[in-house]
Amino acid sequence: MVITFYSCLGVKVKEDYYKGLEKEGIIFDSGKIRVTFTSHNLSGPGFMCKQKKQISRGRLITTQKRLVAFIGGYKVIDIPKSHSKMKFLQFNRVEDKRFEISVDYSNFSNTINGDSLFSYHINPGIISDF
């Protein structure tokens, strides 16, 4: 089973990809919403980003099998819920309209270092527990 984590630039997602997620049984789909992306000391093959904070459009989808997060049309997280490394993602329900996912890439990849925070501007009460 492949776990994919991407930094600032991931795989550009086409509409067919969302149709595939529908077949898995979508539990939650935020739709296109604002996301604040923050990174610290993020580096890997061909890129380095000391510190970055950016607001973009994104989407958070949970299916029966996995969690998938998008920013600016790019896939930034795609992990099966049953995978042992799911425990390394940190979920935080902050404020009234914010749901955060923290990623320390050293837990997932030998080639990417640093950490990122994806802050989705949605009501965290409508997302079921992971």
ChimeraX attribute file (.defattr): number of C-alpha atoms within 10 A of each C-alpha:
attribute: neighborCount
match mode: 1-to-1
recipient: residues
	/A:1	6
	/A:2	8
	/A:3	13
	/A:4	15
	/A:5	18
	/A:6	16
	/A:7	22
	/A:8	19
	/A:9	13
	/A:10	17
	/A:11	13
	/A:12	13
	/A:13	13
	/A:14	10
	/A:15	8
	/A:16	9
	/A:17	10
	/A:18	12
	/A:19	10
	/A:20	11
	/A:21	17
	/A:22	15
	/A:23	10
	/A:24	13
	/A:25	13
	/A:26	17
	/A:27	15
	/A:28	15
	/A:29	14
	/A:30	17
	/A:31	12
	/A:32	15
	/A:33	15
	/A:34	17
	/A:35	25
	/A:36	18
	/A:37	21
	/A:38	18
	/A:39	22
	/A:40	17
	/A:41	13
	/A:42	21
	/A:43	19
	/A:44	16
	/A:45	7
	/A:46	5
	/A:47	11
	/A:48	16
	/A:49	14
	/A:50	10
	/A:51	13
	/A:52	13
	/A:53	13
	/A:54	10
	/A:55	15
	/A:56	16
	/A:57	17
	/A:58	25
	/A:59	21
	/A:60	22
	/A:61	20
	/A:62	24
	/A:63	18
	/A:64	15
	/A:65	16
	/A:66	21
	/A:67	19
	/A:68	20
	/A:69	21
	/A:70	23
	/A:71	26
	/A:72	20
	/A:73	19
	/A:74	19
	/A:75	23
	/A:76	21
	/A:77	21
	/A:78	18
	/A:79	21
	/A:80	18
	/A:81	17
	/A:82	11
	/A:83	13
	/A:84	9
	/A:85	13
	/A:86	16
	/A:87	12
	/A:88	14
	/A:89	15
	/A:90	12
	/A:91	17
	/A:92	13
	/A:93	17
	/A:94	12
	/A:95	11
	/A:96	11
	/A:97	13
	/A:98	18
	/A:99	21
	/A:100	20
	/A:101	17
	/A:102	17
	/A:103	20
	/A:104	19
	/A:105	22
	/A:106	13
	/A:107	15
	/A:108	17
	/A:109	14
	/A:110	9
	/A:111	10
	/A:112	20
	/A:113	19
	/A:114	20
	/A:115	19
	/A:116	22
	/A:117	19
	/A:118	26
	/A:119	23
	/A:120	27
	/A:121	20
	/A:122	21
	/A:123	15
	/A:124	18
	/A:125	12
	/A:126	9
	/A:127	17
	/A:128	9
	/A:129	7
	/A:130	11
